[in-house]
Amino acid sequence: MTIFLTFVLMIFTAGQIAGILEGELDGNPEIAVYKLAKIEEGETGSLTFLANPKYTSYIYTTKASVTIVNRDFVPEQKLETTLIKVDDAYEAFSKVLKVYNEVKKNKVGIEEPVFLPDTTTYGENFYLGAFSYLGSNVTIGDNVKIYPNVYIGDNVKIDDNVVIFAGAKVYSETVIGKNCVIHSGVVIGADGFGFSPNKDGEFQKVPQTGNVVLEDNVDVGAGTTIDRATLGSTILRKGVKLDNQIQIAHNVEIGEHTVIAAQTGIAGSTKIGKHCMIGGQVGIVGHITIGDNVKIQAQSGIGRNVQNDEVLQGSPALNYGDYNKSYVYFKKLPKISNRIDELEKKYSEQYKNETENN
């Protein structure tokens, strides 16, 4: 097996950056930059930008070699930095960030040591970081980047343009679609939480024989766990975005373009629809169905089926509007309780007086 490795040195000239941004250059086109910085922290060799007028004073003191500015910017003092003038400095800098990120990740080759059996196949521009382990019959597409200390189990299929960051674990039979991003510490395909009590009350493990399927353009945040199905597949449909530290249990299905914030837990066999937005620390019970376009506020507890377009909050969750109305009374409960005590005392004394008079 041929071992090869290529690193891209991220150095750009002001002229090259101006060309990428279709900007107007004011200064030295040959000056080089190799890092990014905030304008107030700019140093020699760095690229920065000025979009918010309240930071204008920093452009006269910044040590950044190149600064992206709006076309209408007219300096009132002498500048040490080279300017690139564009229509929208913030948007242009975002474009630079995207290019920078792509170049930074553009590693190609196989580092040593790794375990890469002959039954593994991979496409063009493949990168495999040191101390990674790939199982038997793994299939990998083009432009896939697998960073160091990653475990890939047997019979895993990984499509084009996937990035798997350091320390992720992908168990056997997992299927990963195009353009997915798997962050560090993710575990995909661990056994679902399946146990059955026997006649003695002891819990026996139910074999988890299914797999996990991630469709195209799925992002999985650091420390998230996605369990394999008992039978069939745990499925994340295309465009699903998961934050860090989320638990997806066995046989869960999440619909297209649903986004879920950190520390949410979804119990087994629950189905979630398309275009849902689920806040952080939400708990969802198993074997229920959540419709499309549902919004669930943070720290809510979902214990029932949810219809399309519902907006929920609380535990157990209520309709969002009902929750807010109810919360007005929740806050007033101590005052309401005091008023009831006063009324009871008043009417108790009145009743006593009437009884004594009679």
HUMOGI-V407712 format. One record per residue. N is the residue number from 1. RES is the residue in three letters. PSI is psi in radians with two decimals (none if undefined). NEAR is the number of other C-alpha atoms within 8 Angstrom. D_CENTER is the distance of its C-alpha to the mean C-alpha in Angstrom with 2 decimals. Layout:
((N;RES;PSI;NEAR;D_CENTER) (N;RES;PSI;NEAR;D_CENTER))
This chain:
((1;MET;2.35;2;35.95) (2;THR;2.24;3;35.42) (3;ILE;2.18;8;33.12) (4;PHE;2.75;8;31.88) (5;LEU;2.29;9;29.38) (6;THR;2.30;7;28.75) (7;PHE;2.44;7;27.02) (8;VAL;2.12;8;26.68) (9;LEU;2.08;4;28.10) (10;MET;1.33;8;26.21) (11;ILE;2.22;7;29.22) (12;PHE;2.60;9;29.86) (13;THR;2.82;11;32.88) (14;ALA;-0.67;16;33.02) (15;GLY;-0.72;9;34.73) (16;GLN;-0.74;9;32.00) (17;ILE;-0.75;10;29.32) (18;ALA;-0.66;12;31.66) (19;GLY;-0.75;8;32.08) (20;ILE;-0.69;7;28.37) (21;LEU;-0.07;10;28.11) (22;GLU;0.78;7;31.55) (23;GLY;2.96;10;32.53) (24;GLU;2.18;8;35.92) (25;LEU;2.33;12;36.67) (26;ASP;1.59;8;38.74) (27;GLY;-2.69;7;39.59) (28;ASN;1.97;7;39.60) (29;PRO;-0.30;9;37.90) (30;GLU;-0.12;7;38.15) (31;ILE;2.37;9;36.36) (32;ALA;2.55;10;33.41) (33;VAL;2.60;14;29.96) (34;TYR;0.12;10;27.56) (35;LYS;2.90;7;24.95) (36;LEU;2.66;7;23.22) (37;ALA;2.72;11;24.07) (38;LYS;2.65;8;24.31) (39;ILE;-0.60;14;27.79) (40;GLU;-0.21;8;29.22) (41;GLU;0.19;9;28.22) (42;GLY;2.44;14;29.22) (43;GLU;2.92;10;31.29) (44;THR;2.31;8;33.40) (45;GLY;0.04;10;31.39) (46;SER;2.73;14;28.37) (47;LEU;2.36;15;27.14) (48;THR;-3.02;14;26.26) (49;PHE;2.77;12;26.50) (50;LEU;1.94;15;28.26) (51;ALA;-0.63;10;27.06) (52;ASN;2.13;6;27.76) (53;PRO;-0.45;6;31.56) (54;LYS;-0.22;5;31.37) (55;TYR;0.17;10;30.45) (56;THR;-0.62;9;33.41) (57;SER;-0.50;7;35.54) (58;TYR;-0.37;9;33.26) (59;ILE;-0.37;12;34.01) (60;TYR;-0.20;10;37.56) (61;THR;-0.21;7;36.65) (62;THR;2.53;13;33.55) (63;LYS;0.06;10;34.19) (64;ALA;2.45;16;31.53) (65;SER;-0.63;16;33.23) (66;VAL;2.41;14;31.67) (67;THR;2.27;14;30.39) (68;ILE;2.26;15;29.01) (69;VAL;2.90;14;30.71) (70;ASN;2.69;12;31.54) (71;ARG;-0.50;8;34.70) (72;ASP;0.08;4;36.66) (73;PHE;2.22;7;36.27) (74;VAL;1.95;4;39.77) (75;PRO;2.49;6;40.13) (76;GLU;-0.15;4;42.76) (77;GLN;2.99;5;43.22) (78;LYS;2.43;6;43.30) (79;LEU;2.54;8;39.95) (80;GLU;-0.32;8;39.25) (81;THR;2.56;12;36.00) (82;THR;2.39;13;35.95) (83;LEU;2.52;11;34.54) (84;ILE;2.01;14;32.66) (85;LYS;2.26;14;33.19) (86;VAL;2.99;14;30.90) (87;ASP;-0.69;6;30.54) (88;ASP;1.83;10;27.25) (89;ALA;-0.69;14;26.46) (90;TYR;-0.80;9;22.92) (91;GLU;-0.69;7;22.01) (92;ALA;-0.72;11;23.89) (93;PHE;-0.63;11;22.15) (94;SER;-0.66;8;18.73) (95;LYS;-0.71;9;20.32) (96;VAL;-0.73;10;21.53) (97;LEU;-0.73;8;18.12) (98;LYS;-0.81;8;16.94) (99;VAL;-0.77;8;20.17) (100;TYR;-0.77;9;19.99) (101;ASN;-0.71;8;16.59) (102;GLU;-0.74;8;18.00) (103;VAL;-0.72;9;21.18) (104;LYS;-0.63;9;19.71) (105;LYS;0.02;7;17.98) (106;ASN;0.94;8;21.15) (107;LYS;2.53;11;22.64) (108;VAL;2.37;13;25.02) (109;GLY;3.11;12;27.09) (110;ILE;2.02;13;27.46) (111;GLU;2.94;11;27.81) (112;GLU;2.54;8;30.12) (113;PRO;2.58;7;30.23) (114;VAL;2.85;12;28.17) (115;PHE;1.99;8;29.16) (116;LEU;1.66;8;29.24) (117;PRO;2.79;8;31.74) (118;ASP;-0.36;5;33.86) (119;THR;-0.13;7;32.44) (120;THR;2.38;13;29.04) (121;THR;2.52;9;28.80) (122;TYR;2.73;9;26.52) (123;GLY;-2.78;10;26.60) (124;GLU;2.71;7;27.06) (125;ASN;0.69;9;25.26) (126;PHE;2.41;13;23.90) (127;TYR;2.27;13;22.69) (128;LEU;2.00;14;22.92) (129;GLY;2.79;14;22.59) (130;ALA;2.62;12;25.23) (131;PHE;0.33;11;25.55) (132;SER;2.69;14;23.43) (133;TYR;2.18;11;24.95) (134;LEU;2.30;13;25.04) (135;GLY;-2.97;12;26.96) (136;SER;2.55;10;29.60) (137;ASN;0.58;10;29.26) (138;VAL;2.39;16;25.74) (139;THR;2.19;12;25.27) (140;ILE;2.34;13;23.08) (141;GLY;-2.82;12;23.00) (142;ASP;2.64;12;23.33) (143;ASN;0.54;12;21.25) (144;VAL;2.37;15;19.20) (145;LYS;2.03;15;18.14) (146;ILE;1.99;12;18.17) (147;TYR;3.00;14;18.14) (148;PRO;2.69;12;20.58) (149;ASN;0.56;12;20.92) (150;VAL;2.46;16;19.05) (151;TYR;2.22;12;20.75) (152;ILE;2.09;13;21.08) (153;GLY;-3.14;13;23.45) (154;ASP;2.55;12;26.31) (155;ASN;0.37;12;26.14) (156;VAL;2.48;15;22.46) (157;LYS;2.18;11;21.91) (158;ILE;2.12;13;19.41) (159;ASP;-3.01;14;19.75) (160;ASP;2.63;12;19.79) (161;ASN;0.52;12;17.39) (162;VAL;2.47;15;14.97) (163;VAL;2.20;11;13.56) (164;ILE;1.98;13;13.49) (165;PHE;2.95;14;13.24) (166;ALA;2.39;12;15.91) (167;GLY;0.04;12;16.65) (168;ALA;2.68;15;14.69) (169;LYS;2.13;11;17.03) (170;VAL;1.91;12;17.51) (171;TYR;2.98;14;20.50) (172;SER;2.64;11;23.30) (173;GLU;0.05;11;23.38) (174;THR;2.52;14;19.64) (175;VAL;2.16;12;19.16) (176;ILE;2.17;12;16.29) (177;GLY;-3.01;15;16.64) (178;LYS;2.57;12;16.62) (179;ASN;0.45;12;14.00) (180;CYS;2.66;14;11.31) (181;VAL;2.15;12;9.14) (182;ILE;2.01;14;9.34) (183;HIS;2.99;13;8.68) (184;SER;2.50;12;11.59) (185;GLY;-0.01;11;12.96) (186;VAL;2.47;15;11.49) (187;VAL;2.04;13;14.48) (188;ILE;2.13;13;14.96) (189;GLY;0.19;13;18.36) (190;ALA;2.81;10;19.83) (191;ASP;2.44;11;22.58) (192;GLY;2.82;12;22.05) (193;PHE;1.37;6;23.81) (194;GLY;1.92;10;27.08) (195;PHE;2.54;8;30.38) (196;SER;2.30;8;33.71) (197;PRO;2.44;9;36.60) (198;ASN;-3.03;8;39.96) (199;LYS;-0.36;5;43.39) (200;ASP;0.06;5;43.40) (201;GLY;0.12;6;40.18) (202;GLU;2.53;7;38.27) (203;PHE;2.17;8;34.82) (204;GLN;2.43;8;34.74) (205;LYS;2.35;7;31.67) (206;VAL;2.11;8;31.06) (207;PRO;2.39;6;30.12) (208;GLN;1.72;11;26.67) (209;THR;0.00;9;27.61) (210;GLY;-2.75;11;24.86) (211;ASN;-3.00;15;21.71) (212;VAL;2.41;16;18.06) (213;VAL;2.13;12;17.40) (214;LEU;2.11;13;14.26) (215;GLU;-3.03;14;15.48) (216;ASP;2.60;12;14.84) (217;ASN;0.59;12;11.79) (218;VAL;2.36;17;9.24) (219;ASP;2.32;11;5.88) (220;VAL;2.05;13;5.64) (221;GLY;2.87;14;4.36) (222;ALA;2.41;12;7.79) (223;GLY;0.09;12;10.51) (224;THR;2.56;15;9.46) (225;THR;2.34;12;12.67) (226;ILE;1.95;14;13.75) (227;ASP;2.56;15;17.56) (228;ARG;2.74;19;20.07) (229;ALA;2.68;17;22.36) (230;THR;-0.90;15;25.83) (231;LEU;2.59;9;27.18) (232;GLY;-2.43;9;25.49) (233;SER;2.50;13;21.72) (234;THR;2.22;17;18.46) (235;ILE;2.26;12;16.82) (236;LEU;1.97;13;13.50) (237;ARG;2.98;14;14.90) (238;LYS;2.45;12;14.13) (239;GLY;0.05;12;11.30) (240;VAL;2.41;15;9.21) (241;LYS;2.09;11;5.47) (242;LEU;2.35;14;4.41) (243;ASP;-2.99;13;3.36) (244;ASN;2.68;12;6.05) (245;GLN;0.92;12;9.51) (246;ILE;2.51;15;9.71) (247;GLN;2.08;11;12.99) (248;ILE;2.03;12;13.83) (249;ALA;3.10;16;17.61) (250;HIS;2.46;17;20.13) (251;ASN;0.26;16;20.92) (252;VAL;2.55;16;18.12) (253;GLU;2.23;12;17.46) (254;ILE;2.22;13;14.62) (255;GLY;2.97;14;15.79) (256;GLU;2.39;12;14.84) (257;HIS;0.48;12;12.24) (258;THR;2.46;14;11.29) (259;VAL;2.44;12;8.17) (260;ILE;2.24;12;7.86) (261;ALA;3.00;13;7.40) (262;ALA;2.62;12;8.13) (263;GLN;0.32;11;11.38) (264;THR;2.52;14;12.13) (265;GLY;2.28;12;14.64) (266;ILE;2.08;13;16.01) (267;ALA;2.96;13;19.48) (268;GLY;2.51;13;21.17) (269;SER;0.24;12;22.22) (270;THR;2.47;15;20.52) (271;LYS;2.21;12;19.85) (272;ILE;2.40;13;17.36) (273;GLY;-2.87;15;18.17) (274;LYS;2.65;12;16.85) (275;HIS;0.58;12;15.11) (276;CYS;2.69;13;14.48) (277;MET;2.02;11;12.54) (278;ILE;2.13;13;12.21) (279;GLY;3.14;13;12.10) (280;GLY;2.62;12;11.61) (281;GLN;0.54;12;14.20) (282;VAL;2.40;16;15.41) (283;GLY;2.23;11;17.74) (284;ILE;2.16;10;18.76) (285;VAL;2.96;12;21.95) (286;GLY;2.84;9;22.77) (287;HIS;0.61;9;24.78) (288;ILE;2.96;11;24.02) (289;THR;2.27;11;22.95) (290;ILE;2.24;13;20.69) (291;GLY;-2.95;12;21.58) (292;ASP;2.68;12;20.02) (293;ASN;0.51;12;18.76) (294;VAL;2.47;17;18.58) (295;LYS;2.21;11;17.12) (296;ILE;2.11;12;16.89) (297;GLN;2.77;13;17.07) (298;ALA;2.54;10;15.69) (299;GLN;0.36;12;17.78) (300;SER;2.71;15;19.48) (301;GLY;2.10;12;21.14) (302;ILE;2.02;11;21.55) (303;GLY;0.26;9;24.69) (304;ARG;2.92;7;25.98) (305;ASN;2.56;7;25.40) (306;VAL;2.30;9;23.84) (307;GLN;2.87;9;25.28) (308;ASN;2.47;9;23.76) (309;ASP;0.12;9;22.81) (310;GLU;2.62;10;23.21) (311;VAL;2.09;10;21.63) (312;LEU;2.64;13;21.75) (313;GLN;2.63;15;21.83) (314;GLY;3.05;11;23.49) (315;SER;1.91;9;24.36) (316;PRO;2.61;8;25.88) (317;ALA;2.45;11;24.15) (318;LEU;2.88;10;26.48) (319;ASN;2.42;10;26.41) (320;TYR;-0.76;9;24.78) (321;GLY;-0.76;6;28.15) (322;ASP;-0.68;8;30.14) (323;TYR;-0.82;12;27.95) (324;ASN;-0.68;8;28.55) (325;LYS;-0.76;8;32.24) (326;SER;-0.61;8;32.52) (327;TYR;-0.53;8;30.85) (328;VAL;-0.71;8;33.74) (329;TYR;-0.59;8;36.04) (330;PHE;-0.80;7;33.97) (331;LYS;-0.50;7;34.41) (332;LYS;0.01;8;38.12) (333;LEU;-0.77;8;38.88) (334;PRO;-0.73;7;40.72) (335;LYS;-0.73;7;42.91) (336;ILE;-0.72;8;43.52) (337;SER;-0.74;8;44.52) (338;ASN;-0.71;8;46.93) (339;ARG;-0.69;8;48.46) (340;ILE;-0.75;8;49.05) (341;ASP;-0.74;8;50.68) (342;GLU;-0.71;8;52.91) (343;LEU;-0.74;8;53.90) (344;GLU;-0.73;8;54.70) (345;LYS;-0.76;8;56.78) (346;LYS;-0.85;8;58.55) (347;TYR;-0.47;8;59.44) (348;SER;-0.77;8;60.41) (349;GLU;-0.70;8;62.89) (350;GLN;-0.75;8;64.14) (351;TYR;-0.68;8;64.69) (352;LYS;-0.77;8;66.50) (353;ASN;-0.74;8;68.77) (354;GLU;-0.67;8;69.59) (355;THR;-0.76;7;70.42) (356;GLU;-0.63;6;72.71) (357;ASN;-0.49;5;74.48) (358;ASN;none;4;75.20))
